[in-house]
Amino acid sequence: MALKILIAEDDKDLADSYRMILEQRGHEVTITSNGLDCQRTFKMHTRKAGGQITPYFDAVILDHKMMGMDGVETAKLIQEVLPQQKIIFITGYGGELLQKLPELSKTASVMNKPVSPQALVTEVEGFAVTKFREMTRNRQARR
């Protein structure tokens, strides 16, 4: 199952490596270089139809330390629009970030840099399996 993933990473080489790893797995990746652009891109793709918010991205990957708006601020704004949005922080400041994590929903997780390609895939696709199972259970419960 191809996922739609939004990434905010100010290090172009890292962003490109994440894109390459995820696109090789068949996922659709959108890259932004800072939190403000990420938040704008997220809102642009998230639609309101008849008062209902329609999610577009399956996961948002954020660096924590970025110019302008940091990852936590970005995540808060994204989760104001869509509280259940999956957020994955990839950062070199994991200890600092873990203290702020309770401010976010339970769908946020932290990975420390450097992150291996397999760890990235496992985190992103592991969520997809969980989401798929939840959607399947919800459909069966409605029948």
C-alpha positions, 0 to 999 in steps of 0.5 A: 500500500503506497503511503503519502508522506510529508517531510520537513527537513532543512538538510537537503541531503537528508531530505533527499535520502529519506525521499529516495528510501521511501520512494523505492518502497513505492511511497509518494513523498513531498519535501519541504525545507522548514516548518512553516512550508510544511504546515502550509503544504499540509493545510493545502492538501487537507480538505474540508468536505461538508464540515469533515476534514479529509486527511491526505498525508499518512505520515508527517516526518519532521526535523525538530530544529529548523529555522523559523518554526521548529518541529514541535510548533509545526506538529502542534499546528498540524494536529490542531487541524487533524489531531490523529495525524501521525507525526514522526520526529527524526532529530539529533535532539531526542532528549529535549524533544521527549520532554515536549512530546506530552504536548502532542497527541499519542500519534507522535513518535521520535527517532534519533539521528542518524536513522537507518533506512530500515528503521525509517521504513519500519516506523513509516510502514509499521504505522501503515499496517496499524492504520490499515488494521484499524480501518478494516476493523471499523468497516467490519464493525459497521456491517 
